[in-house]
Amino acid sequence: MTTSEPNVDPRAVGAAVSDDELSVELADGRRLSVPLAWFPRLLHATPEQRANWKFLGDGQGLHWPEVDEDLSVAGLLRGAAAPGTSRRAV
């Protein structure tokens, strides 16, 4: 019996930030959504600042230059909130 390994590619290929959620689309088709409350800099940023993001590396993370926020895809997949914040949605 043979089994096939899933095609896992945890690189970001897109992102969107709403008033309460960060959604990241991954190269392997997964979509990850996390509460914005986990990231106070993004939570308190303006919609324009939230929309101004860039990829880090080849999609290993995301960077918001106006609010000095960097998030790694690996950290998002682990459920890592910003230091000093709760993982609970507020």
LUMKEPA-429099 format. One record per residue (C-alpha): chain; residue in three letters; x, y, z. Coordinates in pm, 1 decimal, decimal comma, always signed. Example, Ala and Ser with C-alpha at 12.3 -4.5 7.8 and 13.67 -1.06 7.14 Angstrom:
residues 2
<rec><ch>A</ch><aa>Ala</aa><X>+1230,0</X><Y>-450,0</Y><Z>+780,0</Z></rec>
<rec><ch>A</ch><aa>Ser</aa><X>+1367,0</X><Y>-106,0</Y><Z>+714,0</Z></rec>
***
This chain:
residues 90
<rec><ch>A</ch><aa>Met</aa><X>+0,0</X><Y>+0,0</Y><Z>+0,0</Z></rec>
<rec><ch>A</ch><aa>Thr</aa><X>+137,4</X><Y>+338,6</Y><Z>-90,7</Z></rec>
<rec><ch>A</ch><aa>Thr</aa><X>+48,3</X><Y>+670,8</Y><Z>+59,2</Z></rec>
<rec><ch>A</ch><aa>Ser</aa><X>+108,4</X><Y>+1008,4</Y><Z>-87,4</Z></rec>
<rec><ch>A</ch><aa>Glu</aa><X>+237,6</X><Y>+1298,5</Y><Z>+112,5</Z></rec>
<rec><ch>A</ch><aa>Pro</aa><X>+30,8</X><Y>+1616,0</Y><Z>+96,8</Z></rec>
<rec><ch>A</ch><aa>Asn</aa><X>+174,9</X><Y>+1895,8</Y><Z>-113,3</Z></rec>
<rec><ch>A</ch><aa>Val</aa><X>+253,5</X><Y>+2139,6</Y><Z>+168,0</Z></rec>
<rec><ch>A</ch><aa>Asp</aa><X>+391,3</X><Y>+2478,3</Y><Z>+68,3</Z></rec>
<rec><ch>A</ch><aa>Pro</aa><X>+360,5</X><Y>+2721,8</Y><Z>+358,7</Z></rec>
<rec><ch>A</ch><aa>Arg</aa><X>+449,0</X><Y>+3035,6</Y><Z>+161,2</Z></rec>
<rec><ch>A</ch><aa>Ala</aa><X>+212,5</X><Y>+3330,2</Y><Z>+155,3</Z></rec>
<rec><ch>A</ch><aa>Val</aa><X>+79,9</X><Y>+3424,8</Y><Z>-188,2</Z></rec>
<rec><ch>A</ch><aa>Gly</aa><X>-179,6</X><Y>+3676,2</Y><Z>-71,3</Z></rec>
<rec><ch>A</ch><aa>Ala</aa><X>-318,4</X><Y>+3851,0</Y><Z>+233,4</Z></rec>
<rec><ch>A</ch><aa>Ala</aa><X>-610,2</X><Y>+4065,8</Y><Z>+340,2</Z></rec>
<rec><ch>A</ch><aa>Val</aa><X>-671,7</X><Y>+4255,6</Y><Z>+660,9</Z></rec>
<rec><ch>A</ch><aa>Ser</aa><X>-1020,1</X><Y>+4350,6</Y><Z>+775,7</Z></rec>
<rec><ch>A</ch><aa>Asp</aa><X>-1118,0</X><Y>+4543,4</Y><Z>+1088,6</Z></rec>
<rec><ch>A</ch><aa>Asp</aa><X>-1099,0</X><Y>+4226,6</Y><Z>+1296,0</Z></rec>
<rec><ch>A</ch><aa>Glu</aa><X>-915,9</X><Y>+3953,5</Y><Z>+1102,9</Z></rec>
<rec><ch>A</ch><aa>Leu</aa><X>-596,1</X><Y>+3878,8</Y><Z>+912,0</Z></rec>
<rec><ch>A</ch><aa>Ser</aa><X>-637,3</X><Y>+3625,0</Y><Z>+630,1</Z></rec>
<rec><ch>A</ch><aa>Val</aa><X>-337,7</X><Y>+3475,7</Y><Z>+453,8</Z></rec>
<rec><ch>A</ch><aa>Glu</aa><X>-359,4</X><Y>+3262,5</Y><Z>+140,7</Z></rec>
<rec><ch>A</ch><aa>Leu</aa><X>-86,6</X><Y>+2997,3</Y><Z>+114,5</Z></rec>
<rec><ch>A</ch><aa>Ala</aa><X>+72,9</X><Y>+2859,5</Y><Z>-201,3</Z></rec>
<rec><ch>A</ch><aa>Asp</aa><X>-66,6</X><Y>+2511,7</Y><Z>-133,8</Z></rec>
<rec><ch>A</ch><aa>Gly</aa><X>-426,4</X><Y>+2637,6</Y><Z>-133,5</Z></rec>
<rec><ch>A</ch><aa>Arg</aa><X>-480,5</X><Y>+2673,1</Y><Z>+238,7</Z></rec>
<rec><ch>A</ch><aa>Arg</aa><X>-624,3</X><Y>+2993,6</Y><Z>+382,0</Z></rec>
<rec><ch>A</ch><aa>Leu</aa><X>-533,1</X><Y>+3093,4</Y><Z>+734,1</Z></rec>
<rec><ch>A</ch><aa>Ser</aa><X>-738,9</X><Y>+3345,9</Y><Z>+933,9</Z></rec>
<rec><ch>A</ch><aa>Val</aa><X>-643,6</X><Y>+3483,3</Y><Z>+1273,5</Z></rec>
<rec><ch>A</ch><aa>Pro</aa><X>-796,2</X><Y>+3751,2</Y><Z>+1496,7</Z></rec>
<rec><ch>A</ch><aa>Leu</aa><X>-644,9</X><Y>+4096,0</Y><Z>+1452,5</Z></rec>
<rec><ch>A</ch><aa>Ala</aa><X>-659,2</X><Y>+4129,2</Y><Z>+1832,1</Z></rec>
<rec><ch>A</ch><aa>Trp</aa><X>-347,9</X><Y>+3908,2</Y><Z>+1837,7</Z></rec>
<rec><ch>A</ch><aa>Phe</aa><X>-150,9</X><Y>+4187,3</Y><Z>+1669,1</Z></rec>
<rec><ch>A</ch><aa>Pro</aa><X>-213,0</X><Y>+4525,7</Y><Z>+1838,2</Z></rec>
<rec><ch>A</ch><aa>Arg</aa><X>-6,1</X><Y>+4722,0</Y><Z>+1586,1</Z></rec>
<rec><ch>A</ch><aa>Leu</aa><X>-231,8</X><Y>+4603,2</Y><Z>+1305,8</Z></rec>
<rec><ch>A</ch><aa>Leu</aa><X>-545,4</X><Y>+4631,4</Y><Z>+1517,5</Z></rec>
<rec><ch>A</ch><aa>His</aa><X>-476,7</X><Y>+4999,8</Y><Z>+1584,0</Z></rec>
<rec><ch>A</ch><aa>Ala</aa><X>-351,3</X><Y>+5080,1</Y><Z>+1233,6</Z></rec>
<rec><ch>A</ch><aa>Thr</aa><X>-562,4</X><Y>+5263,4</Y><Z>+979,7</Z></rec>
<rec><ch>A</ch><aa>Pro</aa><X>-720,0</X><Y>+5064,8</Y><Z>+694,7</Z></rec>
<rec><ch>A</ch><aa>Glu</aa><X>-468,6</X><Y>+5226,0</Y><Z>+459,0</Z></rec>
<rec><ch>A</ch><aa>Gln</aa><X>-174,6</X><Y>+5116,9</Y><Z>+678,1</Z></rec>
<rec><ch>A</ch><aa>Arg</aa><X>-314,7</X><Y>+4763,2</Y><Z>+701,5</Z></rec>
<rec><ch>A</ch><aa>Ala</aa><X>-347,1</X><Y>+4746,2</Y><Z>+322,4</Z></rec>
<rec><ch>A</ch><aa>Asn</aa><X>+18,1</X><Y>+4848,5</Y><Z>+273,4</Z></rec>
<rec><ch>A</ch><aa>Trp</aa><X>+201,4</X><Y>+4519,7</Y><Z>+324,2</Z></rec>
<rec><ch>A</ch><aa>Lys</aa><X>+484,3</X><Y>+4339,8</Y><Z>+144,0</Z></rec>
<rec><ch>A</ch><aa>Phe</aa><X>+605,6</X><Y>+3980,3</Y><Z>+132,2</Z></rec>
<rec><ch>A</ch><aa>Leu</aa><X>+911,8</X><Y>+3887,1</Y><Z>+334,7</Z></rec>
<rec><ch>A</ch><aa>Gly</aa><X>+1146,9</X><Y>+3669,2</Y><Z>+133,1</Z></rec>
<rec><ch>A</ch><aa>Asp</aa><X>+966,7</X><Y>+3432,7</Y><Z>-100,6</Z></rec>
<rec><ch>A</ch><aa>Gly</aa><X>+643,9</X><Y>+3452,3</Y><Z>+99,5</Z></rec>
<rec><ch>A</ch><aa>Gln</aa><X>+784,6</X><Y>+3329,3</Y><Z>+431,2</Z></rec>
<rec><ch>A</ch><aa>Gly</aa><X>+623,4</X><Y>+3626,0</Y><Z>+600,4</Z></rec>
<rec><ch>A</ch><aa>Leu</aa><X>+451,0</X><Y>+3961,5</Y><Z>+571,0</Z></rec>
<rec><ch>A</ch><aa>His</aa><X>+574,8</X><Y>+4312,2</Y><Z>+654,4</Z></rec>
<rec><ch>A</ch><aa>Trp</aa><X>+377,3</X><Y>+4630,5</Y><Z>+723,1</Z></rec>
<rec><ch>A</ch><aa>Pro</aa><X>+632,6</X><Y>+4913,7</Y><Z>+692,1</Z></rec>
<rec><ch>A</ch><aa>Glu</aa><X>+412,0</X><Y>+5193,2</Y><Z>+824,9</Z></rec>
<rec><ch>A</ch><aa>Val</aa><X>+342,1</X><Y>+5013,8</Y><Z>+1153,0</Z></rec>
<rec><ch>A</ch><aa>Asp</aa><X>+672,8</X><Y>+4820,9</Y><Z>+1177,6</Z></rec>
<rec><ch>A</ch><aa>Glu</aa><X>+504,2</X><Y>+4479,6</Y><Z>+1198,4</Z></rec>
<rec><ch>A</ch><aa>Asp</aa><X>+657,3</X><Y>+4156,6</Y><Z>+1067,3</Z></rec>
<rec><ch>A</ch><aa>Leu</aa><X>+472,2</X><Y>+3825,1</Y><Z>+1081,6</Z></rec>
<rec><ch>A</ch><aa>Ser</aa><X>+605,3</X><Y>+3488,7</Y><Z>+971,2</Z></rec>
<rec><ch>A</ch><aa>Val</aa><X>+382,7</X><Y>+3227,5</Y><Z>+811,3</Z></rec>
<rec><ch>A</ch><aa>Ala</aa><X>+540,4</X><Y>+2967,8</Y><Z>+1042,0</Z></rec>
<rec><ch>A</ch><aa>Gly</aa><X>+438,4</X><Y>+3174,1</Y><Z>+1345,0</Z></rec>
<rec><ch>A</ch><aa>Leu</aa><X>+85,7</X><Y>+3217,1</Y><Z>+1214,7</Z></rec>
<rec><ch>A</ch><aa>Leu</aa><X>+57,3</X><Y>+2842,1</Y><Z>+1156,2</Z></rec>
<rec><ch>A</ch><aa>Arg</aa><X>+173,4</X><Y>+2782,1</Y><Z>+1516,1</Z></rec>
<rec><ch>A</ch><aa>Gly</aa><X>-90,4</X><Y>+3024,8</Y><Z>+1643,8</Z></rec>
<rec><ch>A</ch><aa>Ala</aa><X>+169,7</X><Y>+3264,2</Y><Z>+1780,0</Z></rec>
<rec><ch>A</ch><aa>Ala</aa><X>+28,5</X><Y>+3599,7</Y><Z>+1889,7</Z></rec>
<rec><ch>A</ch><aa>Ala</aa><X>+241,4</X><Y>+3911,0</Y><Z>+1933,0</Z></rec>
<rec><ch>A</ch><aa>Pro</aa><X>+449,8</X><Y>+3906,6</Y><Z>+2253,4</Z></rec>
<rec><ch>A</ch><aa>Gly</aa><X>+249,6</X><Y>+4026,0</Y><Z>+2550,8</Z></rec>
<rec><ch>A</ch><aa>Thr</aa><X>-90,7</X><Y>+3961,9</Y><Z>+2394,0</Z></rec>
<rec><ch>A</ch><aa>Ser</aa><X>-344,2</X><Y>+3690,9</Y><Z>+2456,3</Z></rec>
<rec><ch>A</ch><aa>Arg</aa><X>-427,8</X><Y>+3431,3</Y><Z>+2192,6</Z></rec>
<rec><ch>A</ch><aa>Arg</aa><X>-791,5</X><Y>+3478,1</Y><Z>+2280,0</Z></rec>
<rec><ch>A</ch><aa>Ala</aa><X>-990,5</X><Y>+3703,0</Y><Z>+2051,7</Z></rec>
<rec><ch>A</ch><aa>Val</aa><X>-1096,8</X><Y>+4010,3</Y><Z>+2243,2</Z></rec>
***
